[in-house]
Amino acid sequence: MELFDEHPRPVEGIRVGIGGWTFAPWRDNFYPKGLVQRRELEYASRKLTAIEVNGTYYGAQKPATYAKWAAETPEGFVFSAKAPMRIMQSRTLAKTGPQIEDFLGGIASLGDRLGPIVWQFDANQKIQRESFTEFLSLLPREIDGRALRHVLDVRDPNFVDADYVALARKHNMATVFTDSDEHPSFGDVTADFVYARLMRSRSDVPTGYTDSELSTWAKRAHEWAKGAQPDALPTLAKDAAPKRKRDVFVFFISAAKERNPAAAMALIGNL
């Protein structure tokens, strides 16, 4: 199929994508008419440069499944993936080492398609800073000789402060910049890469975001990639992270979900 022949490449280390690849409305406005469902990942991965997998939050897949996903995607494409919620919701975070090892050991089957791992702590979850700190020390820096990137998504506003930023920086772990009123939203850069979720797409805009908004996000993505911290974004810490080139991951998530593929492709074009 000709539509599968070409695919975009990351620009300045900036990857753009969506959450998942199976969503019925996308069969009317993203996937070609008549495309069989089993080829949707093959198609989506050739229109985007990354996909965030949400399904692993509810349960890890078998290594063979991860390997199959990797085989269906082109060189240079990556998945980010949410870690299983049973790990983050454990009452004893400091004792989750075996569960972490089991999950990462399986998802390592993605090989070079494995991007950031997202550790999501929900808003109603009260976190103890000491146990959280111990938990971070359990997250390995590499697996099977391949470097790992960890993303912290803490949604309890009472926990998210300058000390949290400092802790993430100490461990070189990214914190999610969430363009949303529903979750803590701050632009402090905390790692050698940046992870952003844009959650304001609108149904009445064909590309989810207006041309002006997409231009603004393209500019910010380039700023992140060049090592800067965009001035317009709110921050928690007094000091900015040292300036250095960074890889950037931008995902259009939730909101008017049916528009997110168009938003991602438009941003890729803008970049």
N, C-alpha and C positions, 0 to 999 in steps of 0.2 A: 504493500500500500504506500503510495507516494507521500501521504501525510506523515509517515513514520520516518522518512528518509533524513530529514534535517532536524536539528534541535538546538536551542540556544545554549550559549556557554556563559559561565559566570563572568560578570564584568567587574574588574578590580576586586575579585574575591567576594562579590555580592551575589548571593543566591536568593531567589524569590519563589515562593510556592503557596500552597494551600493546605488545608487540613484534610487528609484522606484523599481517596479517589473514587469512592463509591457513593453517589448521591443521585437519586432518581432525576431531579430537575436538570442536572447537568447533561442528561441524555437529550435534552431539547435545545440547549444553548451552548454546549461545550463539545461534547462528543459528536462525531459525524453520525448522521442518520444511518442506522443499520449496523453500527459497530457492535460486535458481540461483547458482552460484559467482561468476559475473561481477558479481553485485550485493552480494557480501559486503563490499566496501569501503564501498559506499553505506550499508549497514546499520550496520556497525561505527562509522563516523564520526558516526552519529547516536545512538550510545549512549555514546560516549567523547568526550573533547575533544582528544586527540592520539594519534598512533601513531608509534612509532619504527620506521624502516625498516632492517632488517638486511641485506637483499639487496644494497643498494648497496655494501656492504663487499666483496662478491665480484665486483662489476662494475656500473659505472654504466649507467643506462637511457638511452634516447633522449629528447630533449626532448619529443617528442610523447607519450611515455608519462607523463612527469611532468605534462604539461598535462592529460592524460586523468584522472589521479588527482585533480588539483585540481578538475576539473569535477564529479567524482562526490561531492565532500564539501561540507558546508554552511559558510556564512560563520562565521568564528570558529574553525574547526577548523584544526589545524596538524600537519604531519609534522616529526619530527626525522629525520635520516638519517645513517648512518655513511658516512664517506668511504671510497673504495676502498682496500683494504689495500695495493695495489701502491705507493701513495704513502708510507704510513707505514713500509713495509718496505724502502724504498729505502736503499741504502748511502750515498747522498749526499743527505740530507734537504734540505740547503741549495740543491740544484739542482732541486727538484721544483716550482718555480714554474709552468712550463707545464702540468704535470699538474693542479695545483691549479686553475689558471685554466680548464682544459678541463672539469673536473668541475663546478665551481661555475657555469660558464657554461651548462651543460646543465640542472642542477637548479634554476636560477633560473626555469625554466618553471613551477615550482609557484606562482610569484607570491606572493600574500599567504598562501598555505598553507605557505610555507617557514618552518620553525622552526629550532631549533639544528642545527648540523652537528657530528657527533661524530668526533673523531680518535682512534682506538683503537690503542694500542701494546701488543702482547701481552707476557705475563710473561717469555717466553723471549728477548725482544728487548733487547739491551743498548744503551742510549742514551747518547750522548756529550752532555754538557750544552751544550757550545758549539754543536754542530750543531743540537741541539733548539731552542736560543734563536734561531738563524738561521732555522730552520723557522717558528717562531711569527711572525717578522717578515714572512713571505711570505703569511700568511693575511689576506686583505683585510677591511676593516671594512664594506664594502658592495658590492653588485653591482646593476647596473641601477637605481641610486638607492635601493635597499632595504637597510636595515641588516642585517648578518649577525651571528649569535651563534655563537660557537665553544665547543665543549666538549672538554676534554682528558681522555682515559681512559687513563692510564698504569698498566700492570699489573705493572711491574717494581718490587717492594717496595724494592729498593736505590736506586731513583731518587726514590721518593716521600718527600719530607722537607720541612722548613720552607722550604728554598730553592726547591723546586718550587712550593710555595704562593705564595711571594713573586713568582716569575716569572709565574705565572698571574694574580695580582692586577695586576701591572704591565701586562699586556696585556688586562686585563678579560675573561678567559676563564674559564668555569666549569670546575671539576673535578668528576668524577662522585662523588656520594656513593653508595657501593655497600653495600647492606645484605646483606652476604655474607661468609662466612669464606674464600672462594676468592680474593678480590681485595683490594687495599688499601682500607681503609674508614676514611674520616675526614670530619669534618663542617665543615671550614674553608670559609667562604664566600669565593669569590675573584672574583666578578663581580657585575654588576647583575641577575643572574638565578641561579636555583638549579636543578640537574639531579640528580635522584635515581633510582636503580634499586633497586626492592625485590625481592629474590630469595629469599624464604623462604616462598613459598606452599606449602601442604600439601594433598595429595589428600584427606585425611580430613576437611577442613574445607570445607563447600560454597562459602564465599566465599574460600578460600585462606588468609585470615588471620581470626583470631577478632574478634568485635565490639570487644573491649578493645584488641587490637592496632591495628585500623583507627582507633579513636578516638584512640589515641596518635599515629598517623601524620597524622591530620587536624589534631591540635593542632600538631604540628611543622611541617606545611605552612603553617598560618596564621602561626606564628612566623616562618618564612622570609619569607613574603609581607610581613609587617610590618617586616622588616628585622633581625630578631634571628637569633642563631645558637643553636639548641637546646642547652641545657647538657648534656643526657644523651649527646650524640654525641661521640666521641673527636676530638681535634684535633691538628694537628702544629705550628702556629705559636703563639707566645706571645700575640699580639694578635688580637682579632676584627676582622672587617671593619667599616667605618663603618656605622652603622645607617641604612638607607634602604629604602623599599618596593621589593620585587623581584617579578618574575614567577617562577613556580615550575612545574617540569615533574616529574611523578612517573610512573614507568613500572613496571608489574609485568612482570618479565622472567624467563624460564627457570623453574627449580624445577618445581613442579607446574603446568606450562604450561596444562593444561586448565582450571585454576581462575582463571587470571589475568583474563579478562574479568569474571567475577563479582566478583573482588577490586577491580578498577578501578571498576566501577559502584557497588559498596558504598561505596568511599571517596568517590566523587563525591556520593553521597547523604549521607554523613556530613559532608562539607564544607558 
